[in-house]
Amino acid sequence: MNRLIVACDGEVVERRRDRAIVLLLARLGLRAGDVAQLRLDHIEWETGSLRVSGKSRYEVRLPLPQDVGDAIAAYLACRLRLPERSRVPAQYRAVRPFRKVTASRRW
């Protein structure tokens, strides 16, 4: 598992994303579907926890290990430096946009 995590090291956006995903899977034991459904508002940075909906749709709060949080933060910081057209869509933001999102404003 460590070799897989090390293989995701790098400054490229995709590598940072992959590292965050692999750490969520390995360190927290999340399923791929759980990771795919994560949104920024599920991360509680102040308490160091992550809210995940289980199979029966009940919500579980898991501790967010430092290395996992660092990997997510590194990926998000890298995404914010990208040109406007390739940024994270509005539905993935923690704070809702001020105006209504339209198809022309989404990307």
C-alpha positions in Angstrom: 0.0 0.0 0.0 2.9 2.4 0.8 4.3 1.9 -2.7 0.9 2.9 -4.2 0.8 6.1 -2.0 4.4 7.0 -2.9 3.5 6.5 -6.6 1.0 9.3 -6.2 3.6 11.9 -5.0 4.1 14.9 -7.3 3.1 18.4 -8.0 0.7 17.6 -10.9 -3.0 18.1 -10.1 -3.9 14.6 -11.0 -1.2 13.1 -8.7 -2.4 15.2 -5.8 -6.0 14.1 -6.5 -5.0 10.5 -6.7 -3.0 10.7 -3.4 -6.0 12.2 -1.6 -8.3 9.5 -3.0 -5.8 6.6 -2.1 -5.4 8.0 1.4 -9.1 8.2 1.9 -9.5 4.6 0.8 -6.5 3.2 2.7 -6.5 5.2 6.0 -10.2 5.6 6.5 -11.4 2.4 4.9 -13.9 4.3 2.7 -15.5 2.6 -0.3 -15.0 4.1 -3.7 -18.6 5.2 -3.8 -18.2 7.0 -0.5 -15.2 8.9 -1.9 -17.0 9.7 -5.1 -19.9 11.2 -3.1 -17.8 13.4 -0.8 -18.3 17.2 -1.0 -16.3 19.9 0.6 -18.9 20.6 3.2 -18.5 17.0 4.5 -15.0 18.0 5.7 -15.1 19.7 9.2 -11.6 21.2 9.3 -12.2 22.8 12.7 -12.9 19.5 14.4 -10.7 17.4 12.2 -13.5 15.1 11.1 -15.2 13.9 8.0 -18.9 13.2 7.6 -19.8 10.1 5.4 -23.1 8.6 4.6 -23.2 4.8 5.2 -24.8 2.2 3.1 -28.1 2.6 4.9 -27.9 6.4 4.5 -27.0 7.1 8.1 -24.3 9.6 8.7 -21.0 8.7 10.3 -18.4 11.1 11.5 -14.8 9.8 11.1 -11.6 11.4 12.4 -9.6 13.0 9.6 -5.9 11.9 10.0 -3.4 14.6 9.5 -1.8 13.1 6.3 -5.3 12.7 4.7 -6.2 16.2 5.5 -2.9 17.5 4.2 -3.4 15.6 0.9 -6.9 17.0 0.5 -5.7 20.5 1.2 -2.8 20.2 -1.2 -5.1 19.1 -3.9 -7.6 21.9 -3.3 -4.8 24.5 -3.2 -3.5 23.2 -6.5 -7.0 23.4 -8.0 -7.4 27.0 -7.0 -4.3 28.0 -9.0 -5.8 26.5 -12.2 -7.3 28.7 -14.9 -11.0 29.6 -14.4 -12.3 27.1 -17.0 -10.8 24.1 -15.2 -11.7 25.0 -11.6 -13.9 22.9 -9.4 -17.6 23.2 -10.5 -20.0 25.1 -8.1 -21.6 22.0 -6.8 -18.3 20.9 -5.3 -17.7 24.2 -3.4 -18.3 24.5 0.4 -20.0 27.9 0.1 -22.8 28.4 -2.3 -22.4 30.9 -5.1 -23.9 34.3 -4.6 -25.9 34.2 -7.9 -27.7 31.3 -9.5 -25.4 28.9 -11.3 -26.3 28.7 -15.0 -24.8 26.5 -17.7 -22.8 29.4 -19.1 -21.3 30.2 -15.6 -20.6 26.7 -14.5 -17.3 26.4 -16.4 
